[in-house]
Amino acid sequence: QVQLVESGGDLVQAGGSLRLSCAASGSIFSIDAMGWYRQAPGKQRELVALITSGGSTSYADSVKGRFTISRDIAKNTVYLQMNSLKPEDTAVYYCYADSQVGIEDYDYWGQGTQVTVSS
């Protein structure tokens, strides 16, 4: 089992910045990748950014150049630095972890943190 706790969501003006944090606990040794998804009202949940256990990163086209995913291995924490925020970035942001135990693959989710960008 992996537990994920997010923090950092807030109300910010367009052009501003926020940093989201996600602290993992439990069976962290089994985590292959962690990332952030977001879901806006009336829309499907979408992948924002991902970082693998090897440190490789990937981003949605809509956030490339503005968002940066990083991790602090010692703190078991993943961050999402969001710059140049736009109103269309408004969503609930969810931390995600992909865990591999033997041949079984498990997905874990945080409770979500609200990011609201005002125009």
MARZAVEX-201197 format. One line per 2 residues: number of its first residue (from 1); their letters; for each residue x, y, z of C-alpha. Coordinates in steps of 0.2 Angstrom, whole numbers. Each point is the difference from the previous one (the first is absolute). Layout:
N
NUM = A = X:Y:Z  ...
***
This chain:
119
1 = QV = 0:0:0  6:18:-4
3 = QL = -8:15:8  1:17:-9
5 = VE = -3:17:8  0:15:-11
7 = SG = 1:19:5  3:16:-8
9 = GD = -16:4:-9  -6:18:1
11 = LV = -8:14:-9  12:10:-11
13 = QA = -1:13:-13  4:-3:-18
15 = GG = 19:0:-3  4:-5:18
17 = SL = 8:-15:7  -4:-14:11
19 = RL = 10:-16:6  -10:-16:4
21 = SC = 8:-13:12  -5:-18:1
23 = AA = 7:-11:15  0:-18:-2
25 = SG = 1:-13:14  -3:-19:2
27 = SI = 8:-12:-13  9:14:-9
29 = FS = 14:-13:-6  -13:-7:-12
31 = ID = -3:17:-9  5:0:-18
33 = AM = -6:18:-4  -9:14:7
35 = GW = -9:15:-8  -14:12:0
37 = YR = -17:-1:-8  -13:14:-1
39 = QA = -19:0:-2  -10:16:-4
41 = PG = -19:1:2  -8:-10:-14
43 = KQ = 16:-6:-7  9:-17:1
45 = RE = 15:-2:11  16:3:-10
47 = LV = 18:-3:3  10:15:4
49 = AL = 18:-6:4  9:-16:4
51 = IT = 16:-5:8  7:-17:0
53 = SG = 11:-9:13  14:3:-12
55 = GS = -3:19:0  -7:1:-18
57 = TS = -14:13:-2  -14:3:-12
59 = YA = -13:14:-1  -17:3:-9
61 = DS = 3:12:-14  -11:13:8
63 = VK = 12:2:14  17:-2:-8
65 = GR = 12:14:4  -11:6:14
67 = FT = -1:-15:13  14:-9:7
69 = IS = -1:-17:9  14:-5:12
71 = RD = 2:-11:15  10:-1:17
73 = IA = 4:-18:2  5:3:18
75 = KN = -17:7:4  -10:-12:-11
77 = TV = -8:16:-7  -4:5:-18
79 = YL = -3:18:-5  -8:9:-14
81 = QM = 6:18:-3  -13:9:-10
83 = NS = 5:17:-8  -9:12:-11
85 = LK = -17:-7:5  -15:2:-11
87 = PE = -18:-1:4  -1:-16:-9
89 = DT = 11:-8:12  -14:1:13
91 = AV = -3:-17:6  1:-13:14
93 = YY = 18:-7:-1  2:-18:6
95 = CY = 17:-8:4  2:-17:-7
97 = AD = 12:-15:3  2:-15:-10
99 = SQ = 6:-15:10  6:-17:-6
101 = VG = 0:-15:12  6:-15:-9
103 = IE = -11:-1:-16  -14:10:8
105 = DY = -2:19:-4  -9:11:11
107 = DY = -5:18:-2  -2:12:15
109 = WG = -7:17:2  0:15:12
111 = QG = -15:9:5  2:14:-11
113 = TQ = 4:19:2  -9:14:-8
115 = VT = 9:12:-11  -10:15:-6
117 = VS = 8:13:-12  -10:17:-1
119 = S = 1:10:-16
***
